[in-house]
Amino acid sequence: MTRLLASTSLLALALASPVFAQTAADQPGDGKTTIVSPVVVTATRLPTPEIDVADSITVITAADIALKQEQTLPDVLKDAPGLNVVQSGGPGGQTSVYMRGTNSNHVKVLVDGIDVSDPSSPTETFDFGQFLTGDIDRVEILRGPQSGLYGSDAIGGVINIITASGEGPPHVTLNAEGGSFDTANESGGISGSAGPFHYAASVEHFDSGATPVTPLNLLAPGEARNDDSYENFTASTKLGYDVTSNFDLGLVARYTNSHLFFTGDDDFFPYSYPDPIQSQSDDKQYYLRGTGHLSLLDGRFDQTLGVAYSNLESTDITPNEGVSLFYGSRWKVDWQGDVKLADTETLVIGAEHQRDAITQPLSASISIDSGYAELVSNPFANFNDTISVRYDDNSRFGSSFTYRIAPTYFVAATNTKLEASVGTGFKAPSLSDLFQSFPAFGFVANPNLRPEKSIGYDAGFEQYLLDQRVQFGATYFYNHITDLITDNAAFTTDVNIGRAHTDGVESFVLVKPIRALSLRLDYTYTDAQDDILHEELLRRPRNKWNFDARWQATGRLSLDANLVAIGSWVDGSRDFSVPRLLAPGYTTTDVAANYDLTRQLTVYGRVTNLFGENYQDPYGFLRPGRGFYAGVKCRF
C-alpha cells in the first residue's frame, strides 16, 4: 500500500491560533459594514485576515470538528470544496485527496511545520487515513498552485494542519465513545501555561473492529467476507518557552502507531478474487521539530529557525507476497525572516535545506536546497497584493523556478471582494521513480526523470450582505500540467510524457436567518482531462454538492446536519482488469447532537450515513453503512 505524510515551515504556521480581525479597508466609524474575517497563515506565511488574501482558502476549526464529532482527518476533509477524498474502505484504509482535479501526489501537506510526505512511498504522498483529530486546532486548505512559496508537491494546493497550543490555567479533557462497527475511541489531553512555559499534550486511541469493505459480488463462490479492522494510537505534544520578551523556543512532536487488517486481492490474471486470507499493514510514524524565534527592531524584523526530523516505518504482510518493508526519513532545516519595510509593505525571505532518504525497500537519498522571497503589500486602500518567487535546487534533476501573483480588491461601496491569482507548481520525481526497478517484470527505474510542472490561475468574487448574514461567491480555476510521469509505451520504465488540464468552478452560499442558525451550500464543478489520451482522469467526479445546517437550539444543545452528494466518475475495477468504467454517484447524510449537562460534562451522539446509502468509493471498496455513535466528554 502506498504511504504518505506532510509539512509547514515557520513558527507562525505552527503556533498561530484562530483569531478574528477586521479588514483594514473597513474600520468602524466609516459608515460601512464591518467585515469580520478569520486570520489565516498558509496563504502568505504571515498571519493575515482572510478578506485580504486572494487565494481560495477554507478554514476548518476545532469547534467545527467537535460539532460534527469527526474522529479522523478524511472525515474532516470530505466536506471541503475543491477536494475529492478517496478512502479504500473503512477507517485506516489508504486515503488520497485530489484537489481541483490534480493528482493525489500534487497536494502539499504540512503539520506543525513538518513536511510529512513519506519518502519511501512510491508516489511520496501522504496517507490521510492515519491521522486522528483530537489535537487539531484548525486545518487551512489552500487551493491552486503554491510552489512559489512551498516548493515541490504544491501543484494542486496545500493542506496545513495546525495542532492546539497551551495557554492559561491547566486544562484537562477526557473523551470516550463507542458505536457501530465495534468502535471504541478514547482520548485525553492537558494544556496550559506556567509563567514563560506553554504546554499541550494529548493521547488518542481509535479502534474500529469490524467494517464490511469487500462487495459480496466480488467474492469467489463459497468465500466468506472478512471485515476490516483498524487500531490507531497517537501521542502528540507542543511546547514553548519565552526566554525573553523577544526570543522564544518551541518544540512539537508526534507519534502514531497503527494496525490495519484488510482484504487484498489474489494475483491471478486476468481476474483476481479478493483474498480469503486477510493482509496486514502496520505503520509507525515519528515527527519532531524544534524552533527558535527572534524578534528585532521593535518587531520590524522577525526570524524563525527550525530543525525537523521525520521517520516512517511501514510493514505490509500479504498471503501472496509475504512481508514488504518501507522505511523513509527526512531531515529539514529552514529559516524565515519577515521584514516590515513600511506599514503597508512586508518582505518575507526564507531558505531551506532538506534531505530525503529510503533504507527499505532500497537504499537511496536526495537533497534539496531552496530559497524564496515574497512581498505582501497594501499599496492603496482596499487593495492587497502578494508576489512570491522560489528557487529549488535538487541534487538529482537540477533547479526549478516558480512564482505566484495574487491580488485582491475590496469594493467598500458594495461589500464585494474581487480576487485573482496566477502561479506555477512542480512535483519532483519520488525516490522510487528514480531508483526502484522491478527486474521480474522487465521494469527499470529512470534516474533522468524531470519534475512534473504546472501553471494555473483562478478568478472570483465574494459578496457580503445584511451584516454578513448572507454571503455568496464563486471562483473559476484552470490548471495546465506537463511532463507528467507515466509508463512508456512498452511499460518498461517511467518517462515525462503526460499532459493534462483541469478547470472548474467552486461556489457557495451562506445564510444566517437567525443568530443561532447557519445554512451553507457548496458546489464544485471539476473537469479533469488527459490531454494525450483525451479521456477523463480517474477518480475526479465532475459534480460535488455539500450542504451543512448548524443550529444552536439552546444554550446547551447544538445540532448539525451535513449532506454530501458526489456525481458519477470514471474509475477502474478493484483489480483494474476493467481499466475504465463509470462509477455511480452517491449521497450521504450525517447528523450530530451535543448537549452540555454541565460546564464540565458534555454528552453527544451522531448518526453517519443516516439513510444507509450503499456505495463504493473507490469502485470495488464498500464505504461504511449507517453507523450510530455516542460518547461523553469531560473538561476540568
C-alpha positions as CSV (number, residue, x, y, z in Angstrom):
1,M,0.0,0.0,0.0
2,T,1.3,3.5,-0.9
3,R,2.5,5.5,2.1
4,L,2.3,9.3,2.6
5,L,2.9,12.3,5.1
6,A,3.0,16.4,5.5
7,S,4.8,19.9,6.2
8,T,5.0,23.7,7.2
9,S,7.9,25.8,7.8
10,L,7.8,28.5,10.5
11,L,6.6,29.3,14.0
12,A,3.7,31.4,12.9
13,L,2.2,28.5,10.9
14,A,2.8,26.0,13.7
15,L,1.7,28.1,16.7
16,A,-0.8,30.7,15.4
17,S,-4.3,30.4,17.0
18,P,-7.6,31.1,15.3
19,V,-8.5,34.7,15.8
20,F,-10.7,37.2,14.0
21,A,-9.9,40.6,12.6
22,Q,-11.4,43.4,10.7
23,T,-10.1,44.1,7.2
24,A,-8.0,47.3,7.2
25,A,-10.2,48.6,4.4
26,D,-13.3,48.6,6.6
27,Q,-13.0,50.0,10.1
28,P,-15.7,51.1,12.5
29,G,-16.9,54.6,12.1
30,D,-16.6,54.9,8.4
31,G,-20.2,54.3,7.7
32,K,-19.6,50.9,6.1
33,T,-20.5,47.4,7.3
34,T,-17.6,45.9,9.3
35,I,-16.3,42.7,7.7
36,V,-15.1,40.2,10.3
37,S,-12.7,37.7,8.9
38,P,-10.6,34.8,10.3
39,V,-6.9,35.2,10.3
40,V,-5.0,32.7,8.1
41,V,-1.3,32.0,7.8
42,T,-0.9,29.5,4.9
43,A,-1.7,31.9,2.1
44,T,1.2,34.3,2.8
45,R,3.2,32.6,5.6
46,L,2.1,35.6,7.7
47,P,-1.0,36.0,10.0
48,T,-3.3,37.8,7.6
49,P,-7.1,38.4,7.6
50,E,-8.7,36.1,5.1
51,I,-10.5,39.0,3.5
52,D,-7.1,40.4,2.5
53,V,-5.8,37.4,0.6
54,A,-6.7,36.5,-3.0
55,D,-6.1,32.7,-2.6
56,S,-9.1,30.4,-2.3
57,I,-8.9,29.1,1.2
58,T,-11.1,27.1,3.5
59,V,-10.6,27.1,7.3
60,I,-11.9,24.2,9.5
61,T,-11.6,24.9,13.2
62,A,-11.5,22.6,16.3
63,A,-15.1,23.9,17.0
64,D,-16.2,22.7,13.6
65,I,-14.7,19.3,14.2
66,A,-16.2,19.0,17.6
67,L,-19.6,20.0,16.4
68,K,-19.6,17.2,13.8
69,Q,-17.7,14.8,16.1
70,E,-15.3,13.9,13.3
71,Q,-12.6,11.4,14.5
72,T,-10.3,11.1,11.5
73,L,-8.9,13.6,9.0
74,P,-10.7,12.1,6.0
75,D,-14.0,12.8,7.7
76,V,-12.9,16.4,8.2
77,L,-11.8,17.0,4.6
78,K,-14.7,15.2,2.8
79,D,-17.0,18.3,3.0
80,A,-14.4,20.8,1.7
81,P,-15.0,22.4,-1.7
82,G,-12.5,21.6,-4.4
83,L,-11.5,18.3,-2.8
84,N,-12.3,14.7,-3.6
85,V,-11.4,12.3,-0.7
86,V,-11.0,8.7,-1.7
87,Q,-10.6,6.1,1.1
88,S,-10.2,2.4,0.3
89,G,-12.8,1.0,2.7
90,G,-13.3,2.0,6.3
91,P,-11.2,3.7,8.9
92,G,-7.4,3.3,8.3
93,G,-7.8,2.5,4.7
94,Q,-5.5,4.1,2.2
95,T,-6.8,7.7,1.7
96,S,-5.9,10.1,-1.1
97,V,-7.1,13.6,-1.7
98,Y,-7.5,15.1,-5.2
99,M,-7.5,18.9,-5.2
100,R,-9.0,20.8,-8.1
101,G,-8.7,17.7,-10.2
102,T,-4.9,17.3,-9.9
103,N,-3.2,14.1,-8.9
104,S,-3.2,12.8,-5.3
105,N,0.5,13.5,-5.1
106,H,0.0,17.1,-6.1
107,V,-1.1,18.2,-2.6
108,K,1.5,19.6,-0.1
109,V,0.6,18.5,3.5
110,L,2.0,20.4,6.5
111,V,1.6,19.5,10.2
112,D,3.0,22.0,12.7
113,G,5.9,23.0,10.4
114,I,6.8,19.4,9.5
115,D,6.8,18.1,6.0
116,V,5.1,14.7,6.5
117,S,5.2,13.3,2.9
118,D,6.7,9.8,3.0
119,P,10.0,9.4,1.1
120,S,9.5,5.6,1.0
121,S,6.1,5.8,-0.7
122,P,6.1,5.1,-4.5
123,T,4.5,8.4,-5.1
124,E,5.8,10.2,-2.0
125,T,2.2,11.1,-0.9
126,F,0.6,11.4,2.5
127,D,-1.9,8.8,3.8
128,F,-4.6,11.0,5.4
129,G,-6.2,7.8,6.8
130,Q,-3.7,7.5,9.6
131,F,-4.4,11.0,11.1
132,L,-6.7,11.4,14.1
133,T,-8.3,14.8,15.0
134,G,-8.2,15.0,18.8
135,D,-5.4,17.6,18.9
136,I,-6.2,19.7,15.8
137,D,-6.7,23.4,16.4
138,R,-7.5,24.1,12.8
139,V,-7.0,23.0,9.2
140,E,-6.3,25.5,6.4
141,I,-6.9,24.3,2.8
142,L,-5.2,26.5,0.3
143,R,-6.2,25.7,-3.3
144,G,-4.3,26.5,-6.5
145,P,-0.6,26.1,-7.4
146,Q,1.5,27.2,-4.4
147,S,5.1,26.1,-5.3
148,G,6.1,29.8,-5.3
149,L,6.0,29.6,-1.5
150,Y,6.1,25.9,-0.7
151,G,8.2,24.1,-3.4
152,S,7.6,20.6,-4.6
153,D,4.2,18.8,-4.4
154,A,2.0,22.0,-4.3
155,I,0.6,21.8,-7.8
156,G,-3.0,21.4,-6.6
157,G,-2.6,23.3,-3.3
158,V,-1.6,23.0,0.3
159,I,-3.3,21.4,3.4
160,N,-1.9,22.9,6.6
161,I,-2.8,21.2,9.8
162,I,-2.1,23.2,13.0
163,T,-2.4,21.5,16.4
164,A,-3.5,23.1,19.6
165,S,-1.2,25.2,21.8
166,G,-1.4,25.7,25.6
167,E,-2.3,28.9,27.4
168,G,-3.7,29.9,30.8
169,P,-4.5,27.7,33.7
170,P,-4.2,23.9,33.4
171,H,-7.0,22.4,31.2
172,V,-7.7,18.7,31.1
173,T,-10.1,16.9,28.7
174,L,-11.2,13.3,28.6
175,N,-13.3,11.7,25.9
176,A,-14.8,8.3,25.4
177,E,-17.2,7.0,22.8
178,G,-18.5,3.8,21.3
179,G,-20.7,2.6,18.5
180,S,-21.3,0.7,15.3
181,F,-18.6,-1.5,13.6
182,D,-17.2,-2.4,17.0
183,T,-15.9,1.1,17.5
184,A,-14.3,2.2,20.8
185,N,-12.4,5.5,20.9
186,E,-10.7,7.2,23.9
187,S,-8.6,10.4,24.1
188,G,-7.2,12.7,26.7
189,G,-5.3,15.9,26.8
190,I,-3.8,18.6,29.0
191,S,-2.8,22.1,28.1
192,G,-1.9,25.4,29.8
193,S,0.9,27.7,30.8
194,A,3.1,28.4,33.8
195,G,5.0,31.7,33.5
196,P,7.0,31.6,30.4
197,F,6.4,27.9,29.7
198,H,3.5,26.8,27.5
199,Y,2.4,23.2,27.0
200,A,-0.1,21.0,25.3
201,A,-0.1,17.2,25.1
202,S,-2.7,14.6,24.0
203,V,-3.1,10.9,23.7
204,E,-5.7,9.3,21.4
205,H,-6.8,5.7,20.8
206,F,-9.1,4.8,17.9
207,D,-10.4,1.2,17.4
208,S,-12.8,0.0,14.7
209,G,-13.2,-3.7,14.9
210,A,-15.5,-4.8,12.1
211,T,-16.1,-2.8,8.9
212,P,-17.5,-4.5,5.8
213,V,-15.4,-3.4,2.9
214,T,-15.5,-6.1,0.2
215,P,-18.6,-6.2,-2.0
216,L,-20.1,-9.7,-1.8
217,N,-20.4,-10.0,-5.6
218,L,-16.6,-9.9,-5.9
219,L,-16.0,-12.9,-3.7
220,A,-15.2,-16.3,-5.1
221,P,-18.1,-18.8,-4.9
222,G,-18.4,-20.0,-1.3
223,E,-15.9,-17.5,0.0
224,A,-16.8,-15.7,3.2
225,R,-16.2,-11.9,3.6
226,N,-13.6,-10.8,6.2
227,D,-14.4,-7.4,7.7
228,D,-11.6,-4.8,8.0
229,S,-10.4,-3.8,11.5
230,Y,-8.2,-0.9,12.4
231,E,-6.4,0.4,15.6
232,N,-4.5,3.7,16.0
233,F,-2.6,5.0,18.9
234,T,-1.3,8.6,18.6
235,A,0.5,10.8,21.1
236,S,1.5,14.4,20.5
237,T,2.9,17.5,22.3
238,K,3.5,21.1,21.6
239,L,5.8,23.0,24.0
240,G,7.0,26.6,24.1
241,Y,9.3,28.7,26.3
242,D,9.6,32.5,26.3
243,V,13.3,33.0,27.1
244,T,13.0,36.8,26.8
245,S,10.3,39.2,25.7
246,N,11.6,38.9,22.1
247,F,13.1,35.4,22.0
248,D,11.2,32.1,22.4
249,L,11.8,28.4,21.7
250,G,9.3,25.8,20.5
251,L,9.1,22.0,20.2
252,V,6.4,19.9,18.5
253,A,6.4,16.0,18.4
254,R,4.0,13.4,17.2
255,Y,4.0,9.6,17.3
256,T,1.5,7.3,15.5
257,N,1.3,3.5,15.7
258,S,-1.5,1.9,13.6
259,H,-2.5,-1.6,12.5
260,L,-4.9,-2.3,9.7
261,F,-6.3,-5.8,8.8
262,F,-7.7,-5.7,5.3
263,T,-8.7,-7.8,2.4
264,G,-6.2,-7.8,-0.5
265,D,-6.6,-9.5,-3.9
266,D,-5.3,-12.7,-5.4
267,D,-2.7,-12.2,-8.1
268,F,-4.3,-14.3,-10.8
269,F,-4.6,-12.7,-14.2
270,P,-6.8,-11.7,-16.0
271,Y,-9.2,-11.6,-13.0
272,S,-8.4,-11.8,-9.3
273,Y,-10.8,-12.5,-6.4
274,P,-10.4,-10.8,-3.0
275,D,-8.1,-12.9,-0.9
276,P,-9.7,-15.3,1.6
277,I,-6.9,-14.6,4.0
278,Q,-6.5,-11.1,5.4
279,S,-3.5,-8.9,4.8
280,Q,-2.0,-6.6,7.5
281,S,-0.5,-3.1,7.3
282,D,1.5,-1.7,10.3
283,D,2.7,1.9,10.4
284,K,4.9,3.7,12.8
285,Q,5.4,7.5,12.3
286,Y,7.7,9.8,14.2
287,Y,7.7,13.6,13.7
288,L,9.8,16.2,15.6
289,R,10.5,19.9,15.1
290,G,12.3,22.4,17.2
291,T,12.2,26.2,16.6
292,G,13.8,29.4,17.7
293,H,12.0,32.7,17.1
294,L,13.7,36.1,17.5
295,S,12.0,39.5,17.1
296,L,14.3,42.6,16.5
297,L,13.9,46.3,15.8
298,D,10.6,46.6,17.8
299,G,9.1,43.8,15.8
300,R,10.0,45.1,12.4
301,F,12.3,42.1,11.8
302,D,11.1,38.6,12.8
303,Q,13.0,35.5,12.1
304,T,12.5,31.8,12.8
305,L,14.9,28.9,12.6
306,G,13.5,25.4,12.5
307,V,15.0,21.9,12.5
308,A,12.7,19.0,11.7
309,Y,13.1,15.2,11.6
310,S,10.6,12.5,10.5
311,N,10.9,8.8,10.4
312,L,8.3,6.4,8.8
313,E,8.3,2.7,9.1
314,S,5.6,0.6,7.3
315,T,5.2,-3.2,7.1
316,D,2.8,-4.9,4.8
317,I,2.1,-8.6,5.2
318,T,0.1,-10.3,2.4
319,P,-0.6,-14.0,1.7
320,N,1.0,-13.9,-1.8
321,E,4.0,-11.6,-1.3
322,G,4.9,-12.1,2.3
323,V,6.5,-9.2,4.2
324,S,7.3,-5.9,2.5
325,L,9.2,-3.2,4.3
326,F,9.1,0.6,3.7
327,Y,11.4,2.8,5.7
328,G,11.8,6.5,4.9
329,S,13.3,9.5,6.8
330,R,13.7,13.3,6.3
331,W,15.9,16.0,7.8
332,K,14.9,19.6,7.2
333,V,16.5,22.9,8.3
334,D,14.6,26.1,7.5
335,W,14.9,29.8,8.2
336,Q,12.4,32.6,7.6
337,G,12.8,36.3,8.1
338,D,9.9,38.8,8.0
339,V,11.0,42.4,7.3
340,K,8.4,45.1,7.8
341,L,9.6,47.6,5.1
342,A,6.7,50.0,5.9
343,D,3.3,49.9,7.5
344,T,1.9,48.6,4.2
345,E,4.8,46.5,2.9
346,T,6.3,43.3,4.4
347,L,9.1,41.3,2.8
348,V,9.3,37.6,3.6
349,I,12.5,35.8,2.8
350,G,13.5,32.2,3.6
351,A,15.9,29.4,3.0
352,E,15.6,25.6,3.4
353,H,17.8,22.5,3.2
354,Q,16.2,19.1,3.1
355,R,17.5,15.5,2.8
356,D,15.1,12.6,2.0
357,A,16.2,9.0,2.3
358,I,14.9,5.5,1.9
359,T,16.5,2.4,3.5
360,Q,13.8,-0.1,2.6
361,P,12.8,-1.5,0.0
362,L,16.0,0.1,-1.5
363,S,18.7,2.5,-0.3
364,A,18.6,5.9,-1.9
365,S,18.7,9.6,-0.9
366,I,18.4,13.1,-2.4
367,S,18.9,16.6,-1.1
368,I,17.1,19.9,-1.9
369,D,18.3,23.5,-1.3
370,S,15.7,26.2,-1.6
371,G,15.3,30.0,-1.3
372,Y,12.2,32.1,-1.6
373,A,11.0,35.7,-1.3
374,E,7.5,37.2,-1.0
375,L,6.3,40.8,-1.0
376,V,3.0,41.3,0.8
377,S,1.7,44.8,0.1
378,N,-1.3,47.2,0.6
379,P,-0.3,50.0,-1.9
380,F,-3.6,51.8,-1.6
381,A,-6.9,51.5,0.3
382,N,-8.8,48.2,-0.2
383,F,-6.2,46.7,-2.5
384,N,-3.8,43.9,-1.3
385,D,-1.3,42.0,-3.4
386,T,1.1,39.1,-2.8
387,I,4.1,38.4,-5.2
388,S,6.3,35.4,-4.4
389,V,9.2,33.6,-6.2
390,R,11.1,30.5,-5.2
391,Y,14.2,28.6,-6.4
392,D,14.7,24.9,-5.6
393,D,17.9,23.1,-6.4
394,N,17.6,19.3,-6.4
395,S,20.7,17.1,-6.3
396,R,19.3,14.8,-8.9
397,F,17.4,16.8,-11.6
398,G,18.7,20.3,-11.1
399,S,16.7,23.5,-10.4
400,S,13.1,24.7,-10.6
401,F,11.9,28.3,-10.5
402,T,8.3,29.0,-9.5
403,Y,6.2,32.1,-8.8
404,R,2.8,33.3,-7.7
405,I,0.9,36.6,-8.0
406,A,-2.3,37.1,-6.0
407,P,-4.1,40.5,-5.9
408,T,-7.4,41.2,-4.3
409,Y,-9.6,44.3,-4.2
410,F,-12.5,45.0,-1.7
411,V,-15.2,47.2,-3.2
412,A,-16.3,49.0,0.0
413,A,-19.4,50.6,-1.5
414,T,-21.0,47.1,-2.2
415,N,-19.1,44.9,0.3
416,T,-17.7,42.8,-2.6
417,K,-14.3,41.1,-2.6
418,L,-12.7,40.6,-6.0
419,E,-9.8,38.1,-6.2
420,A,-7.5,36.5,-8.7
421,S,-4.2,34.7,-8.8
422,V,-1.7,33.1,-11.2
423,G,1.1,30.8,-10.3
424,T,3.3,27.8,-11.2
425,G,3.9,24.5,-9.5
426,F,6.1,21.4,-9.7
427,K,6.2,17.9,-8.4
428,A,9.7,16.3,-8.1
429,P,10.0,12.6,-9.0
430,S,9.9,10.3,-6.0
431,L,12.9,8.3,-4.9
432,S,11.0,5.2,-6.0
433,D,10.5,6.8,-9.5
434,L,14.2,7.5,-9.8
435,F,15.8,4.4,-8.3
436,Q,13.4,1.4,-7.8
437,S,13.4,-1.2,-10.5
438,F,11.3,-4.4,-10.9
439,P,13.5,-6.9,-12.9
440,A,11.0,-9.7,-12.7
441,F,8.5,-7.6,-14.7
442,G,11.2,-6.0,-17.0
443,F,10.7,-2.6,-15.4
444,V,13.7,-0.4,-14.8
445,A,14.0,2.9,-12.9
446,N,14.7,6.1,-14.7
447,P,17.2,8.4,-12.9
448,N,16.8,11.0,-15.6
449,L,13.2,11.9,-14.8
450,R,12.3,15.6,-14.7
451,P,9.8,17.2,-12.3
452,E,6.1,17.5,-13.3
453,K,5.2,21.1,-13.9
454,S,2.1,23.3,-14.0
455,I,0.7,26.7,-14.5
456,G,-2.7,27.7,-13.1
457,Y,-4.9,30.7,-12.5
458,D,-8.2,31.5,-10.9
459,A,-10.5,34.5,-10.5
460,G,-13.6,35.0,-8.4
461,F,-15.7,37.1,-6.0
462,E,-17.3,37.0,-2.6
463,Q,-20.4,39.1,-1.7
464,Y,-21.4,40.2,1.8
465,L,-24.9,41.3,2.6
466,L,-27.0,42.2,5.6
467,D,-24.1,42.4,8.1
468,Q,-22.6,39.1,6.8
469,R,-25.9,37.2,7.4
470,V,-25.9,36.5,3.7
471,Q,-22.7,35.6,1.8
472,F,-22.1,34.0,-1.6
473,G,-19.3,33.7,-4.1
474,A,-17.8,31.8,-7.0
475,T,-14.3,31.1,-8.3
476,Y,-13.2,29.8,-11.7
477,F,-9.9,27.9,-11.8
478,Y,-7.7,26.4,-14.5
479,N,-4.5,24.3,-14.3
480,H,-2.3,23.0,-17.2
481,I,0.1,20.2,-16.2
482,T,3.0,19.0,-18.3
483,D,5.8,16.5,-18.1
484,L,3.6,14.1,-16.1
485,I,5.5,10.9,-15.1
486,T,3.9,7.8,-16.6
487,D,4.8,4.5,-18.2
488,N,6.4,4.4,-21.6
489,A,4.6,2.6,-24.5
490,A,6.5,-0.7,-23.7
491,F,5.7,-0.5,-19.9
492,T,9.4,-0.9,-19.2
493,T,10.2,2.4,-17.5
494,D,8.7,5.8,-16.5
495,V,9.1,8.9,-18.7
496,N,7.9,12.5,-18.7
497,I,5.3,12.3,-21.5
498,G,2.0,13.0,-19.8
499,R,-0.1,16.2,-20.2
500,A,-3.4,17.2,-18.5
501,H,-5.6,20.1,-17.7
502,T,-8.2,20.7,-15.1
503,D,-10.8,23.5,-14.8
504,G,-13.9,24.2,-13.0
505,V,-15.9,26.4,-10.6
506,E,-16.1,26.5,-6.8
507,S,-19.2,28.3,-5.4
508,F,-21.0,28.8,-2.1
509,V,-24.0,30.4,-0.4
510,L,-24.1,31.1,3.3
511,V,-27.3,32.2,5.0
512,K,-27.8,33.0,8.7
513,P,-31.6,33.7,9.0
514,I,-31.2,34.0,12.8
515,R,-28.2,34.3,15.1
516,A,-28.4,30.6,16.2
517,L,-28.9,29.1,12.7
518,S,-26.4,28.8,9.9
519,L,-27.1,27.2,6.5
520,R,-24.3,26.7,3.9
521,L,-24.4,25.2,0.4
522,D,-21.1,24.5,-1.6
523,Y,-21.0,23.3,-5.2
524,T,-17.8,22.3,-7.1
525,Y,-17.7,21.5,-10.8
526,T,-14.4,19.9,-12.0
527,D,-13.4,18.8,-15.5
528,A,-10.1,16.9,-15.4
529,Q,-8.8,15.7,-18.8
530,D,-5.8,13.6,-20.0
531,D,-4.6,15.7,-23.0
532,I,-2.7,12.8,-24.6
533,L,-5.5,10.1,-24.5
534,H,-8.3,12.7,-24.5
535,E,-10.0,10.9,-21.6
536,E,-11.4,11.9,-18.2
537,L,-8.9,11.4,-15.4
538,L,-9.8,8.7,-12.9
539,R,-11.5,9.4,-9.6
540,R,-12.3,13.1,-10.4
541,P,-16.1,13.5,-10.2
542,R,-17.4,16.4,-12.1
543,N,-20.0,17.4,-9.6
544,K,-19.9,17.7,-5.8
545,W,-22.5,19.2,-3.5
546,N,-22.2,19.8,0.2
547,F,-25.0,21.2,2.4
548,D,-24.4,22.0,6.1
549,A,-27.0,23.2,8.7
550,R,-26.0,24.2,12.2
551,W,-28.4,25.1,14.9
552,Q,-27.6,26.3,18.5
553,A,-31.0,25.1,19.6
554,T,-30.5,26.2,23.3
555,G,-27.6,27.4,25.3
556,R,-26.7,23.7,25.9
557,L,-27.9,21.9,22.8
558,S,-26.1,22.2,19.4
559,L,-27.2,20.3,16.3
560,D,-25.6,19.7,12.9
561,A,-26.8,18.0,9.7
562,N,-24.4,17.6,6.8
563,L,-25.2,16.2,3.3
564,V,-22.5,15.3,0.7
565,A,-23.6,14.4,-2.9
566,I,-21.0,13.1,-5.3
567,G,-21.8,12.7,-9.0
568,S,-20.6,9.8,-11.1
569,W,-16.9,9.5,-12.1
570,V,-14.6,7.3,-14.1
571,D,-12.8,4.6,-12.2
572,G,-11.3,1.2,-12.7
573,S,-12.5,-2.1,-11.3
574,R,-11.0,-3.2,-8.0
575,D,-8.1,-5.1,-9.7
576,F,-8.2,-2.9,-12.8
577,S,-8.9,-5.9,-15.0
578,V,-11.5,-3.4,-16.3
579,P,-9.4,-0.2,-16.6
580,R,-12.2,2.2,-17.2
581,L,-15.8,2.1,-16.0
582,L,-18.4,4.7,-14.9
583,A,-18.9,4.5,-11.1
584,P,-22.3,5.7,-9.9
585,G,-22.6,8.7,-7.7
586,Y,-23.9,8.7,-4.1
587,T,-25.4,10.9,-1.4
588,T,-24.7,10.6,2.3
589,T,-26.2,12.4,5.3
590,D,-24.6,12.7,8.8
591,V,-26.3,14.2,11.8
592,A,-24.8,15.1,15.2
593,A,-26.0,16.4,18.6
594,N,-24.0,17.8,21.5
595,Y,-25.6,18.6,24.9
596,D,-23.8,20.2,27.8
597,L,-25.0,18.6,31.0
598,T,-22.8,21.0,33.0
599,R,-19.8,23.3,32.1
600,Q,-17.6,20.3,32.7
601,L,-19.6,17.5,31.1
602,T,-21.0,17.0,27.6
603,V,-22.8,14.0,26.1
604,Y,-23.1,13.6,22.4
605,G,-24.3,11.3,19.7
606,R,-24.2,11.1,15.9
607,V,-25.5,9.0,13.0
608,T,-23.3,8.6,10.0
609,N,-24.8,7.7,6.6
610,L,-28.2,8.3,8.0
611,F,-30.2,6.7,5.1
612,G,-27.9,3.7,4.7
613,E,-26.6,4.6,1.3
614,N,-24.8,1.5,-0.3
615,Y,-21.9,2.9,-2.3
616,Q,-18.3,2.2,-3.3
617,D,-15.6,4.8,-3.5
618,P,-13.2,3.8,-4.9
619,Y,-15.0,1.3,-7.0
620,G,-14.6,-2.2,-5.5
621,F,-14.4,-0.9,-1.9
622,L,-17.6,-0.5,0.1
623,R,-17.8,2.6,2.3
624,P,-19.3,2.2,5.8
625,G,-23.1,1.9,6.0
626,R,-25.3,3.5,8.7
627,G,-23.5,4.0,12.0
628,F,-24.6,5.0,15.4
629,Y,-22.2,6.5,18.0
630,A,-22.5,8.0,21.4
631,G,-19.9,9.5,23.8
632,V,-19.1,11.7,26.8
633,K,-16.5,14.5,27.1
634,C,-15.2,15.8,30.4
635,R,-13.4,19.1,30.9
636,F,-11.5,20.2,34.1
